[in-house]
Amino acid sequence: MHFGKKLFILLAIAALFIHWNSAKKTMGTHILIDSIAVSNPPLQDTHWTLVELMGKRIPDSATNKEMYIGLKKEQNRVEGNGGCNTIAGTYTLGKKNEILFGQMISTRMMCPGIKYEDMFLKSLSSADHYFLKADTLLLTHGKLPPLAKFVAKK
């Protein structure tokens, strides 16, 4: 076999090996990106169920209804339920995970667990930052411990 043919075959094998490796890396990255998108819901247009207020777990029987918020991307509206009453209002996002909630409105029914609803509304009005980690949303104020902890409803 001539030296030229050997060199050509060697270069062809090297090119195939390089192409195969880069294709394998691309596929791995694609799969990783897809799995991140599935396990990390977005801040907006996700149903966030309240699980803790001021570091304390909300008892399952504390309220008549699920306590939750949904941050609607369209018109920066927030909607939800405080455990008794339907709540709604606006929010603003800023740089570095800043969030501010506007004046919230709600229906005015009385029911068991209204103290949790009052605490929930106060935590929303006090929040100035949010943090997302996997399927968990934290609302905070300054350097204080989290005011409210939510999980994405699946």
C-alpha positions in Angstrom: 0.0 0.0 0.0 1.3 3.4 -0.8 2.1 5.9 1.8 -0.6 8.3 0.3 -3.3 5.7 0.6 -2.4 4.9 4.2 -2.4 8.6 5.1 -5.8 9.1 3.4 -7.3 6.1 5.3 -5.8 7.3 8.6 -7.2 10.9 8.1 -10.6 9.5 7.1 -10.8 7.4 10.3 -9.7 10.4 12.4 -12.4 12.5 10.8 -15.1 9.9 11.5 -13.9 9.6 15.1 -14.0 13.4 15.6 -17.5 13.7 14.0 -18.8 10.8 16.2 -17.4 12.4 19.4 -18.9 15.8 18.6 -22.3 14.2 17.7 -22.3 12.3 21.0 -21.5 15.5 22.9 -24.3 17.4 21.1 -26.8 14.7 21.9 -25.8 14.7 25.5 -26.2 18.4 25.8 -29.6 18.3 24.1 -30.8 15.7 26.6 -29.4 17.7 29.5 -31.1 20.9 28.3 -34.4 19.0 28.0 -34.2 17.5 31.5 -33.4 20.9 33.0 -36.4 22.4 31.3 -38.7 19.7 32.6 -37.5 19.8 36.2 -37.2 23.6 36.6 -40.6 25.3 36.0 -40.5 29.0 35.1 -41.4 31.7 37.6 -44.3 32.9 35.5 -47.3 30.9 34.3 -46.7 28.2 36.9 -49.1 27.2 39.7 -47.1 27.7 43.0 -48.6 25.9 46.0 -47.7 27.5 49.4 -46.0 25.0 51.8 -44.4 27.2 54.4 -44.9 30.7 55.9 -42.1 32.3 58.0 -40.3 29.0 58.1 -43.2 27.0 59.4 -45.1 24.3 57.5 -48.7 25.0 56.8 -50.8 22.2 58.3 -52.9 20.3 55.7 -56.1 21.0 57.7 -55.3 24.7 58.4 -57.5 26.1 55.5 -60.5 25.1 53.5 -58.7 25.5 50.1 -55.2 25.2 48.7 -53.1 28.3 49.3 -51.3 29.2 46.0 -50.3 31.9 43.6 -49.8 32.1 39.8 -47.7 34.9 38.3 -49.3 35.5 34.9 -46.8 36.9 32.4 -49.4 38.8 30.5 -50.0 42.1 32.3 -47.9 41.0 35.3 -51.0 39.8 37.1 -50.9 37.6 40.2 -53.8 35.3 41.0 -54.4 32.8 43.7 -56.1 31.7 46.8 -55.3 32.5 50.4 -56.9 29.3 51.7 -60.3 31.0 52.1 -60.5 33.9 49.7 -59.6 34.4 46.0 -56.7 36.9 45.7 -55.5 39.0 42.8 -53.2 41.9 42.1 -50.1 42.9 40.2 -46.4 42.3 40.5 -43.2 43.8 39.1 -39.9 42.0 38.4 -36.6 43.8 38.6 -32.9 43.1 38.2 -31.2 40.4 40.4 -34.4 38.5 41.3 -36.3 41.5 42.6 -40.0 41.2 42.9 -42.6 43.6 44.3 -46.3 42.9 44.7 -48.8 45.7 44.3 -52.0 46.1 46.4 -53.8 42.7 46.6 -57.5 42.4 46.4 -59.5 39.5 47.8 -63.0 38.3 48.4 -64.0 38.8 52.1 -65.3 35.5 53.4 -64.5 34.4 56.9 -63.4 30.8 57.4 -61.2 28.6 59.5 -57.5 29.4 59.0 -58.0 33.1 58.2 -54.9 33.9 60.2 -52.8 31.9 57.7 -54.4 33.9 54.9 -53.5 37.2 56.6 -49.9 36.0 57.1 -49.8 34.9 53.5 -51.0 38.4 52.2 -48.5 40.1 54.5 -45.6 38.0 53.2 -46.5 38.9 49.6 -46.6 42.6 50.5 -43.3 42.4 52.3 -41.4 40.3 49.7 -38.7 42.1 47.7 -36.8 39.1 46.1 -37.5 35.6 44.8 -35.3 32.6 44.4 -36.0 29.6 42.2 -34.3 26.2 42.8 -35.6 23.2 40.9 -39.4 23.1 41.7 -39.2 25.5 44.7 -39.9 29.2 44.9 -38.8 31.3 47.9 -40.0 34.9 48.6 -37.7 36.9 50.8 -37.2 40.3 52.3 -33.6 41.6 52.5 -31.4 39.1 54.3 -34.2 37.7 56.5 -35.1 34.0 56.3 -37.7 33.2 53.6 -41.1 34.7 54.1 -42.9 32.1 52.0 -42.0 28.8 50.3 -43.8 27.4 47.4 -43.6 24.2 45.3 -44.7 23.9 41.7 -47.8 21.9 41.3 -47.4 19.1 38.9 
